[in-house]
Amino acid sequence: MKHIFTVHSSLTYLVAWSIIQHLKLTKEEVLVISAGYQVPDETYQVIPSFSKIEGKGIRKVFTLNTPKSFDRYLESFIQKQDFIAYVDLMANFQKLLVTHPQCKGFHFFEEGNSAYMAKDDLTDLTWNSRKMKYRSSTFSKSWWQSVMRALRGFNLRLQSIPYHYNAYTHFENLSFYCFSENAFYNAPAEKKVILKPEADQLFIQQMAKGFALEQEVIWIDGSNSRYTGIEASYYHDSITEAISILQKKRDLNRVYVKLRPGLSSGTGIFLVEALESAGIEVQILPADINLESLFIRSNECTVIGNLTAALEYAHAFGHTVYSTYYLSKKKANTFLDRMDGFWKNMKDLSQE
């Protein structure tokens, strides 16, 4: 029996890896399908997602019937073996995977924010088509996209499979694998499998780039202005206030900073400059460090951020977490407002 995992990020691979350890699967039993993520582990067989290899233009002619083309692609790796699928969300190619004739069952595992929503709406259940209107005119873009999907083999039944995990919470023999009790908020507790990765595992050490911090301050930079629409100045003001509060409460001599994705230098970054101006030593964490692995390997740290799911993982792995969003003089409605458990775990520096 094969066990097939779909991943797209360092977090989803870390969860998949943790499931493999939990189930004590051999490398011969595991197949990982990666959508654009360069898996840093050569232990298990990794193949690119079908969407990455089917090509564009004329190449799509040869894969016009996507479901049947996907089946042929997958069969070249599984060689007639039955399999169990592990998916983060039910996007189009996950739908193809779980409806494959040789798929004998599937489970969900967490991929971040979507697993922590306490409330859902129609957009969540139809996320694959969220840019389409519910009503479309003939020859409109959404009408044409619907026709093309049908022509490419995504029939009505396949397209009707819901995107979000909430639609599957009462499936028999289906489990939800996660790091935190807050994940899969509306799934029955008996269906959740809480994963406990071991800090001394070599892979965890590699993902954490060798870091293991003790009672340090870790600050995750990121204003999230693209989600909130709030001017960066409000984010900056909350940083300044947070530094002032922290310095009054403790000896704040050093802070480890994780910059936003794609950044490796603190030059011109407000958080770094504000900390240094306050006489605090700043250590920039490697750009490619996996924060969840760092939290697993570290002990009794204080983790600070604004609006980021990484704070939830810091709490899940035993650290004290603060959100500077509490200090912001201006707030906006965001997807995090629906993450009830997230806010129960966040502390407010001004109330400490």
C-alpha positions as a Markdown table, in Angstrom:
| # | Residue | x | y | z |
|---|---|---|---|---|
| 1 | Met | 0.0 | 0.0 | 0.0 |
| 2 | Lys | 1.3 | 3.4 | -1.0 |
| 3 | His | 0.8 | 6.6 | 1.1 |
| 4 | Ile | 0.7 | 9.7 | -1.1 |
| 5 | Phe | 1.1 | 13.2 | 0.3 |
| 6 | Thr | 0.5 | 16.5 | -1.5 |
| 7 | Val | 2.7 | 19.4 | -0.3 |
| 8 | His | 3.3 | 23.0 | -1.4 |
| 9 | Ser | 5.4 | 24.6 | 1.3 |
| 10 | Ser | 7.9 | 23.9 | 4.1 |
| 11 | Leu | 5.1 | 23.7 | 6.6 |
| 12 | Thr | 3.0 | 21.2 | 4.6 |
| 13 | Tyr | 6.1 | 19.1 | 4.1 |
| 14 | Leu | 7.0 | 19.2 | 7.8 |
| 15 | Val | 3.5 | 18.0 | 8.6 |
| 16 | Ala | 3.7 | 15.3 | 6.0 |
| 17 | Trp | 7.1 | 14.2 | 7.3 |
| 18 | Ser | 5.6 | 14.1 | 10.9 |
| 19 | Ile | 2.8 | 11.9 | 9.7 |
| 20 | Ile | 5.3 | 9.5 | 8.1 |
| 21 | Gln | 7.2 | 9.3 | 11.4 |
| 22 | His | 4.0 | 8.9 | 13.4 |
| 23 | Leu | 2.8 | 6.0 | 11.1 |
| 24 | Lys | 6.3 | 4.5 | 10.9 |
| 25 | Leu | 6.1 | 4.3 | 7.1 |
| 26 | Thr | 9.1 | 3.0 | 5.1 |
| 27 | Lys | 10.5 | 5.1 | 2.3 |
| 28 | Glu | 9.2 | 2.5 | -0.2 |
| 29 | Glu | 5.6 | 3.2 | 1.0 |
| 30 | Val | 5.8 | 7.0 | 0.6 |
| 31 | Leu | 5.3 | 9.2 | -2.5 |
| 32 | Val | 5.3 | 13.0 | -2.2 |
| 33 | Ile | 3.7 | 15.2 | -4.8 |
| 34 | Ser | 5.1 | 18.7 | -4.6 |
| 35 | Ala | 3.5 | 21.7 | -6.1 |
| 36 | Gly | 6.4 | 24.2 | -6.6 |
| 37 | Tyr | 8.1 | 23.5 | -3.3 |
| 38 | Gln | 11.7 | 22.2 | -3.4 |
| 39 | Val | 11.7 | 19.4 | -0.8 |
| 40 | Pro | 15.0 | 19.5 | 1.2 |
| 41 | Asp | 14.8 | 15.8 | 2.1 |
| 42 | Glu | 16.0 | 13.0 | -0.2 |
| 43 | Thr | 14.7 | 10.2 | 2.0 |
| 44 | Tyr | 11.4 | 9.8 | 0.1 |
| 45 | Gln | 10.4 | 9.8 | -3.5 |
| 46 | Val | 9.2 | 13.3 | -4.6 |
| 47 | Ile | 7.5 | 14.0 | -7.9 |
| 48 | Pro | 6.2 | 17.3 | -9.3 |
| 49 | Ser | 2.5 | 18.0 | -9.3 |
| 50 | Phe | 0.8 | 17.2 | -12.6 |
| 51 | Ser | 0.0 | 20.9 | -13.1 |
| 52 | Lys | 3.8 | 21.6 | -13.1 |
| 53 | Ile | 4.6 | 19.1 | -15.9 |
| 54 | Glu | 1.6 | 19.3 | -18.2 |
| 55 | Gly | 2.9 | 22.4 | -19.9 |
| 56 | Lys | 1.2 | 25.2 | -21.8 |
| 57 | Gly | 0.0 | 25.8 | -25.3 |
| 58 | Ile | 0.3 | 22.9 | -27.6 |
| 59 | Arg | 1.4 | 20.5 | -24.8 |
| 60 | Lys | -2.1 | 20.9 | -23.3 |
| 61 | Val | -3.5 | 19.2 | -26.4 |
| 62 | Phe | -1.9 | 16.0 | -25.3 |
| 63 | Thr | -3.4 | 16.3 | -21.8 |
| 64 | Leu | -6.7 | 17.7 | -22.9 |
| 65 | Asn | -8.6 | 15.2 | -20.6 |
| 66 | Thr | -6.9 | 16.2 | -17.4 |
| 67 | Pro | -8.3 | 13.5 | -15.1 |
| 68 | Lys | -7.3 | 10.6 | -17.5 |
| 69 | Ser | -3.9 | 12.2 | -18.1 |
| 70 | Phe | -3.3 | 12.6 | -14.4 |
| 71 | Asp | -4.2 | 9.0 | -13.9 |
| 72 | Arg | -1.6 | 7.9 | -16.4 |
| 73 | Tyr | 1.0 | 10.2 | -14.9 |
| 74 | Leu | 0.4 | 8.8 | -11.4 |
| 75 | Glu | 0.2 | 5.2 | -12.5 |
| 76 | Ser | 3.8 | 5.5 | -13.9 |
| 77 | Phe | 4.9 | 5.9 | -10.2 |
| 78 | Ile | 2.5 | 3.7 | -8.2 |
| 79 | Gln | 2.5 | 0.8 | -10.7 |
| 80 | Lys | -0.9 | -0.6 | -10.0 |
| 81 | Gln | -0.6 | -0.3 | -6.2 |
| 82 | Asp | -3.5 | 0.8 | -4.1 |
| 83 | Phe | -2.9 | 3.9 | -2.0 |
| 84 | Ile | -4.1 | 6.2 | 0.8 |
| 85 | Ala | -4.0 | 9.9 | 0.1 |
| 86 | Tyr | -3.1 | 12.8 | 2.5 |
| 87 | Val | -4.3 | 16.2 | 1.3 |
| 88 | Asp | -4.2 | 19.7 | 2.8 |
| 89 | Leu | -7.2 | 21.0 | 1.0 |
| 90 | Met | -9.4 | 19.7 | -1.8 |
| 91 | Ala | -8.1 | 21.7 | -4.7 |
| 92 | Asn | -8.5 | 20.4 | -8.3 |
| 93 | Phe | -5.6 | 18.0 | -8.3 |
| 94 | Gln | -6.4 | 16.7 | -4.8 |
| 95 | Lys | -9.8 | 15.9 | -6.2 |
| 96 | Leu | -8.2 | 13.9 | -9.0 |
| 97 | Leu | -6.0 | 12.1 | -6.5 |
| 98 | Val | -8.8 | 11.0 | -4.1 |
| 99 | Thr | -11.1 | 9.9 | -6.9 |
| 100 | His | -8.4 | 7.8 | -8.6 |
| 101 | Pro | -9.6 | 4.2 | -9.0 |
| 102 | Gln | -6.7 | 2.9 | -6.8 |
| 103 | Cys | -7.3 | 5.4 | -3.9 |
| 104 | Lys | -8.7 | 3.4 | -1.0 |
| 105 | Gly | -9.1 | 6.3 | 1.4 |
| 106 | Phe | -7.9 | 9.8 | 2.3 |
| 107 | His | -7.1 | 12.0 | 5.2 |
| 108 | Phe | -6.5 | 15.7 | 5.8 |
| 109 | Phe | -3.5 | 17.4 | 7.3 |
| 110 | Glu | -3.1 | 21.0 | 8.2 |
| 111 | Glu | -1.5 | 23.6 | 5.9 |
| 112 | Gly | -1.8 | 26.8 | 7.9 |
| 113 | Asn | -4.6 | 29.4 | 8.3 |
| 114 | Ser | -7.4 | 27.6 | 6.6 |
| 115 | Ala | -7.3 | 24.8 | 9.2 |
| 116 | Tyr | -7.8 | 27.2 | 12.1 |
| 117 | Met | -11.0 | 28.9 | 10.9 |
| 118 | Ala | -13.8 | 28.6 | 13.5 |
| 119 | Lys | -16.4 | 29.8 | 11.0 |
| 120 | Asp | -16.9 | 29.2 | 7.3 |
| 121 | Asp | -18.7 | 30.7 | 4.4 |
| 122 | Leu | -19.6 | 29.8 | 0.8 |
| 123 | Thr | -16.3 | 31.2 | -0.5 |
| 124 | Asp | -14.4 | 28.7 | 1.7 |
| 125 | Leu | -16.4 | 25.7 | 0.2 |
| 126 | Thr | -15.9 | 27.0 | -3.4 |
| 127 | Trp | -12.4 | 28.5 | -3.1 |
| 128 | Asn | -11.2 | 26.9 | -6.4 |
| 129 | Ser | -13.7 | 29.1 | -8.2 |
| 130 | Arg | -13.8 | 32.1 | -5.9 |
| 131 | Lys | -13.0 | 34.6 | -8.7 |
| 132 | Met | -16.1 | 33.6 | -10.6 |
| 133 | Lys | -19.5 | 35.2 | -10.0 |
| 134 | Tyr | -22.4 | 33.0 | -9.0 |
| 135 | Arg | -24.2 | 34.2 | -12.1 |
| 136 | Ser | -22.5 | 34.6 | -15.5 |
| 137 | Ser | -23.5 | 35.8 | -18.9 |
| 138 | Thr | -22.9 | 33.8 | -22.1 |
| 139 | Phe | -19.4 | 34.4 | -23.5 |
| 140 | Ser | -18.2 | 36.0 | -20.2 |
| 141 | Lys | -14.8 | 35.0 | -18.8 |
| 142 | Ser | -16.4 | 32.8 | -16.1 |
| 143 | Trp | -18.7 | 31.1 | -18.6 |
| 144 | Trp | -15.8 | 30.3 | -20.8 |
| 145 | Gln | -13.7 | 29.0 | -17.9 |
| 146 | Ser | -16.6 | 26.7 | -16.9 |
| 147 | Val | -16.9 | 25.4 | -20.5 |
| 148 | Met | -13.1 | 24.8 | -20.7 |
| 149 | Arg | -13.1 | 22.9 | -17.4 |
| 150 | Ala | -15.9 | 20.6 | -18.7 |
| 151 | Leu | -14.0 | 20.1 | -22.0 |
| 152 | Arg | -10.9 | 19.2 | -20.1 |
| 153 | Gly | -12.7 | 16.4 | -18.2 |
| 154 | Phe | -13.7 | 18.2 | -15.0 |
| 155 | Asn | -17.3 | 17.0 | -15.1 |
| 156 | Leu | -20.1 | 18.2 | -12.8 |
| 157 | Arg | -19.6 | 15.5 | -10.2 |
| 158 | Leu | -15.8 | 16.1 | -10.0 |
| 159 | Gln | -16.3 | 19.9 | -9.7 |
| 160 | Ser | -18.9 | 19.5 | -7.0 |
| 161 | Ile | -16.5 | 18.1 | -4.5 |
| 162 | Pro | -16.1 | 20.8 | -1.8 |
| 163 | Tyr | -12.8 | 22.5 | -1.3 |
| 164 | His | -12.8 | 23.0 | 2.5 |
| 165 | Tyr | -12.1 | 20.3 | 5.2 |
| 166 | Asn | -15.4 | 21.1 | 7.0 |
| 167 | Ala | -17.4 | 19.2 | 4.4 |
| 168 | Tyr | -15.6 | 16.0 | 5.4 |
| 169 | Thr | -15.7 | 16.1 | 9.2 |
| 170 | His | -18.1 | 13.2 | 9.6 |
| 171 | Phe | -16.6 | 10.9 | 7.0 |
| 172 | Glu | -16.0 | 7.4 | 8.4 |
| 173 | Asn | -12.3 | 6.3 | 8.8 |
| 174 | Leu | -11.0 | 9.8 | 8.0 |
| 175 | Ser | -8.5 | 11.5 | 10.3 |
| 176 | Phe | -7.2 | 15.1 | 10.6 |
| 177 | Tyr | -3.5 | 15.3 | 11.3 |
| 178 | Cys | -2.3 | 18.5 | 12.9 |
| 179 | Phe | 0.2 | 20.2 | 15.4 |
| 180 | Ser | -2.4 | 22.1 | 17.5 |
| 181 | Glu | -5.7 | 21.3 | 19.2 |
| 182 | Asn | -6.9 | 24.5 | 17.5 |
| 183 | Ala | -6.4 | 23.1 | 14.0 |
| 184 | Phe | -9.5 | 21.7 | 12.2 |
| 185 | Tyr | -11.6 | 23.6 | 14.7 |
| 186 | Asn | -14.9 | 22.0 | 13.8 |
| 187 | Ala | -13.7 | 18.4 | 13.4 |
| 188 | Pro | -14.6 | 15.9 | 16.2 |
| 189 | Ala | -11.9 | 15.6 | 18.7 |
| 190 | Glu | -11.7 | 11.8 | 18.3 |
| 191 | Lys | -10.8 | 12.3 | 14.6 |
| 192 | Lys | -7.8 | 14.6 | 15.3 |
| 193 | Val | -4.3 | 13.2 | 15.5 |
| 194 | Ile | -2.0 | 15.6 | 17.2 |
| 195 | Leu | 1.5 | 15.2 | 15.9 |
| 196 | Lys | 4.5 | 15.6 | 18.3 |
| 197 | Pro | 7.7 | 15.8 | 16.2 |
| 198 | Glu | 10.9 | 15.0 | 18.2 |
| 199 | Ala | 13.3 | 17.8 | 18.4 |
| 200 | Asp | 16.4 | 15.7 | 18.1 |
| 201 | Gln | 15.5 | 14.3 | 14.7 |
| 202 | Leu | 18.1 | 15.1 | 12.1 |
| 203 | Phe | 15.5 | 16.5 | 9.7 |
| 204 | Ile | 14.1 | 18.9 | 12.3 |
| 205 | Gln | 17.6 | 20.1 | 13.0 |
| 206 | Gln | 18.2 | 20.7 | 9.3 |
| 207 | Met | 14.9 | 22.6 | 8.8 |
| 208 | Ala | 15.8 | 24.7 | 11.9 |
| 209 | Lys | 19.3 | 25.4 | 10.4 |
| 210 | Gly | 20.9 | 24.1 | 13.6 |
| 211 | Phe | 19.2 | 26.7 | 15.8 |
| 212 | Ala | 17.9 | 25.7 | 19.2 |
| 213 | Leu | 17.1 | 28.7 | 21.4 |
| 214 | Glu | 16.6 | 28.9 | 25.2 |
| 215 | Gln | 14.5 | 31.6 | 26.8 |
| 216 | Glu | 15.2 | 34.0 | 23.9 |
| 217 | Val | 13.0 | 36.6 | 22.2 |
| 218 | Ile | 12.0 | 35.8 | 18.7 |
| 219 | Trp | 10.3 | 38.5 | 16.7 |
| 220 | Ile | 8.5 | 37.7 | 13.4 |
| 221 | Asp | 8.5 | 40.8 | 11.1 |
| 222 | Gly | 5.5 | 41.4 | 8.8 |
| 223 | Ser | 2.9 | 44.2 | 8.7 |
| 224 | Asn | 0.3 | 42.2 | 6.7 |
| 225 | Ser | -0.8 | 45.5 | 5.2 |
| 226 | Arg | -1.8 | 43.7 | 2.0 |
| 227 | Tyr | -4.4 | 41.8 | 4.0 |
| 228 | Thr | -5.6 | 44.7 | 6.2 |
| 229 | Gly | -5.1 | 47.7 | 4.0 |
| 230 | Ile | -3.8 | 49.6 | 7.1 |
| 231 | Glu | -1.0 | 52.0 | 6.7 |
| 232 | Ala | 2.4 | 50.8 | 7.7 |
| 233 | Ser | 2.8 | 53.7 | 10.2 |
| 234 | Tyr | 0.3 | 52.0 | 12.5 |
| 235 | Tyr | 2.4 | 48.8 | 12.4 |
| 236 | His | 5.5 | 50.8 | 13.1 |
| 237 | Asp | 3.9 | 52.6 | 16.1 |
| 238 | Ser | 2.9 | 49.2 | 17.6 |
| 239 | Ile | 6.5 | 48.0 | 17.3 |
| 240 | Thr | 7.8 | 51.0 | 19.0 |
| 241 | Glu | 5.3 | 50.7 | 21.9 |
| 242 | Ala | 6.0 | 46.9 | 22.2 |
| 243 | Ile | 9.7 | 47.5 | 22.5 |
| 244 | Ser | 9.1 | 50.1 | 25.2 |
| 245 | Ile | 6.8 | 47.8 | 27.2 |
| 246 | Leu | 9.2 | 44.9 | 26.9 |
| 247 | Gln | 12.2 | 46.9 | 28.1 |
| 248 | Lys | 10.2 | 47.9 | 31.2 |
| 249 | Lys | 9.3 | 44.3 | 32.0 |
| 250 | Arg | 12.6 | 42.5 | 31.3 |
| 251 | Asp | 16.3 | 42.8 | 30.4 |
| 252 | Leu | 15.9 | 42.9 | 26.6 |
| 253 | Asn | 19.5 | 42.7 | 25.4 |
| 254 | Arg | 19.0 | 40.5 | 22.3 |
| 255 | Val | 16.3 | 39.7 | 19.8 |
| 256 | Tyr | 16.2 | 37.0 | 17.1 |
| 257 | Val | 14.4 | 38.4 | 14.0 |
| 258 | Lys | 12.7 | 36.5 | 11.2 |
| 259 | Leu | 12.3 | 38.8 | 8.3 |
| 260 | Arg | 9.6 | 38.6 | 5.7 |
| 261 | Pro | 10.0 | 36.0 | 2.9 |
| 262 | Gly | 12.6 | 36.9 | 0.4 |
| 263 | Leu | 14.6 | 39.2 | 2.8 |
| 264 | Ser | 17.9 | 38.3 | 4.3 |
| 265 | Ser | 19.2 | 41.7 | 5.4 |
| 266 | Gly | 17.8 | 44.0 | 8.1 |
| 267 | Thr | 18.9 | 47.1 | 6.2 |
| 268 | Gly | 16.0 | 49.5 | 5.9 |
| 269 | Ile | 13.6 | 47.3 | 7.9 |
| 270 | Phe | 11.8 | 49.3 | 10.5 |
| 271 | Leu | 11.6 | 46.5 | 13.1 |
| 272 | Val | 15.4 | 46.0 | 13.0 |
| 273 | Glu | 16.2 | 49.7 | 13.1 |
| 274 | Ala | 13.8 | 50.3 | 16.0 |
| 275 | Leu | 15.4 | 47.5 | 18.0 |
| 276 | Glu | 18.9 | 48.7 | 17.3 |
| 277 | Ser | 17.9 | 52.3 | 18.1 |
| 278 | Ala | 16.8 | 51.0 | 21.5 |
| 279 | Gly | 20.2 | 49.5 | 22.2 |
| 280 | Ile | 19.1 | 45.9 | 21.5 |
| 281 | Glu | 21.3 | 43.4 | 19.7 |
| 282 | Val | 19.6 | 42.0 | 16.6 |
| 283 | Gln | 20.3 | 38.5 | 15.3 |
| 284 | Ile | 18.8 | 37.9 | 11.8 |
| 285 | Leu | 17.6 | 34.3 | 11.4 |
| 286 | Pro | 18.3 | 32.6 | 8.1 |
| 287 | Ala | 15.8 | 33.5 | 5.4 |
| 288 | Asp | 15.1 | 29.8 | 4.6 |
| 289 | Ile | 14.7 | 28.6 | 8.2 |
| 290 | Asn | 11.5 | 26.7 | 9.0 |
| 291 | Leu | 10.0 | 28.6 | 12.0 |
| 292 | Glu | 8.0 | 25.6 | 13.1 |
| 293 | Ser | 11.1 | 23.5 | 13.3 |
| 294 | Leu | 12.8 | 26.3 | 15.3 |
| 295 | Phe | 9.9 | 26.3 | 17.7 |
| 296 | Ile | 10.1 | 22.5 | 18.1 |
| 297 | Arg | 13.8 | 22.7 | 19.0 |
| 298 | Ser | 13.7 | 25.7 | 21.2 |
| 299 | Asn | 12.5 | 26.1 | 24.9 |
| 300 | Glu | 10.6 | 28.7 | 26.8 |
| 301 | Cys | 11.0 | 31.5 | 24.3 |
| 302 | Thr | 9.0 | 34.7 | 23.9 |
| 303 | Val | 7.6 | 35.0 | 20.4 |
| 304 | Ile | 6.3 | 38.2 | 19.1 |
| 305 | Gly | 4.5 | 39.0 | 15.8 |
| 306 | Asn | 1.6 | 40.9 | 14.3 |
| 307 | Leu | -0.8 | 38.8 | 12.2 |
| 308 | Thr | 0.8 | 35.5 | 11.4 |
| 309 | Ala | -0.2 | 31.8 | 11.9 |
| 310 | Ala | 3.4 | 31.2 | 13.0 |
| 311 | Leu | 2.4 | 32.5 | 16.4 |
| 312 | Glu | -0.1 | 29.6 | 16.7 |
| 313 | Tyr | 2.7 | 27.1 | 16.1 |
| 314 | Ala | 4.9 | 28.9 | 18.6 |
| 315 | His | 2.1 | 28.4 | 21.2 |
| 316 | Ala | 1.5 | 24.8 | 20.2 |
| 317 | Phe | 5.2 | 24.0 | 20.8 |
| 318 | Gly | 5.3 | 25.6 | 24.3 |
| 319 | His | 6.3 | 29.2 | 23.9 |
| 320 | Thr | 4.8 | 32.4 | 25.1 |
| 321 | Val | 3.3 | 34.4 | 22.3 |
| 322 | Tyr | 2.3 | 38.1 | 21.9 |
| 323 | Ser | 0.6 | 39.9 | 19.0 |
| 324 | Thr | 1.4 | 43.5 | 18.5 |
| 325 | Tyr | -1.9 | 43.8 | 16.7 |
| 326 | Tyr | -3.5 | 44.4 | 20.1 |
| 327 | Leu | -1.4 | 47.6 | 20.3 |
| 328 | Ser | -2.4 | 49.0 | 16.9 |
| 329 | Lys | -4.5 | 52.1 | 17.0 |
| 330 | Lys | -6.2 | 51.1 | 13.8 |
| 331 | Lys | -7.6 | 47.6 | 13.0 |
| 332 | Ala | -9.4 | 45.9 | 10.1 |
| 333 | Asn | -11.4 | 42.8 | 9.5 |
| 334 | Thr | -9.2 | 39.9 | 8.4 |
| 335 | Phe | -9.4 | 36.2 | 8.0 |
| 336 | Leu | -7.8 | 35.9 | 11.4 |
| 337 | Asp | -11.0 | 37.3 | 13.0 |
| 338 | Arg | -12.5 | 33.9 | 12.3 |
| 339 | Met | -9.6 | 32.1 | 14.1 |
| 340 | Asp | -11.1 | 32.0 | 17.6 |
| 341 | Gly | -8.6 | 29.7 | 19.1 |
| 342 | Phe | -5.7 | 31.8 | 17.7 |
| 343 | Trp | -6.7 | 34.9 | 19.7 |
| 344 | Lys | -7.3 | 32.8 | 22.9 |
| 345 | Asn | -3.6 | 31.9 | 22.7 |
| 346 | Met | -2.3 | 35.4 | 21.9 |
| 347 | Lys | -1.2 | 37.7 | 24.8 |
| 348 | Asp | -1.5 | 41.5 | 24.9 |
| 349 | Leu | 1.7 | 43.2 | 26.0 |
| 350 | Ser | -0.3 | 46.1 | 27.4 |
| 351 | Gln | -2.2 | 43.8 | 29.7 |
| 352 | Glu | 0.8 | 42.0 | 31.1 |
